[in-house]
Amino acid sequence: MNKIVIAPKINVYRNMFNDLEDTLRFLKSTEQYTEKTGVMEPWKDWEANWFGKMAEIVTDGFYEIKEYDDEETKKQKNIFNEIKNIYVNVLNDYASMYKDEEGWPTFITSWENFPTDPWDYVREIGILKYNKNQPEHKAKYPLAMHYHMDYNSSDEESRNSKLIITVTFYLNDDYEGGEISLYDPSSNGVYNYKPKAGDVTVFPSGMNYYHGVLPFKGNDRYLIRMIMSYYYKGSKKWLEDEKKYGVDLWAKMEKERLEKAWQDAVNLTNIVFPGQTPTNPILKNIYVEKDPIYIDGKKNDN
């Protein structure tokens, strides 16, 4: 398997699609394709209505379609089967490298069926489009997307599915810039990589693995994002509080707490490079000692 190991737990898998053009053409068409099967919902605005569009496709529902057994639907199913196979293959390889290493969240007591059946740990396929025309107010920040974690770090103790590993498929590269900028907590360093069409990046969703996107221009960027989750039964204290306050009141209290954490941007950070000053005063700062390292797409190729 052709891959680049950028840093510990940060991998890029290369040339993973058999027919990328067909996949990209179909996924672009889903912006207009909204009601045919009832499975795909209309694309919606995301990231505070300025960043682009997205759609969530429920994987279980897609594979249950039977009444539309025409050639177009068969073609669509083949595309989604390829997405599924890529997801399973890269996670199997990733797990063989890292699942026994230290540093994973403490609530993971066992990987259970992972890596033999990682598809059981994902429910939705997210199709994302980054708008090429970014709003003017972004110009004061040197990023198309701020450094963030996908995992909600304020929600560690609750009883629910936790986001563990982020898997992103890059479908086009006909634009300037747009590098993914990855923070490696083990070295306190930042790596910038310009994804090529057909690349798949894999890295932890939390654990201080912040990532951002550099500015770009030229064309819209299309991605598929899938996140492996792990069901946690809840910490002892969280379960005791649920019992103390009652299920309904505790759920209301937790919702309010998490909404405040979201407003306080607890999952965002400033990455401050040598000679820079923080760009956003409300965020915590991570100071790195070196400028970003640009990965050329060949380093550590296997």
Beta strands, then each sheet from edge to edge (+ up, - down):
strand 1: 3-7
strand 2: 10-13
strand 3: 44-46
strand 4: 52-58
strand 5: 124-130
strand 6: 145-148
strand 7: 160-170
strand 8: 176-177
strand 9: 180-184
strand 10: 189-193
strand 11: 200-204
strand 12: 211-213
strand 13: 216-217
strand 14: 221-232
strand 15: 269-272
strand 16: 284-287
strand 17: 293-295
sheet 1: 1+ 2- 11+ 7- 14+ 5- 4+ 3-
sheet 2: 6+ 12- 9+ 10- 17-
sheet 3: 8+ 13-
sheet 4: 15+ 16+
end
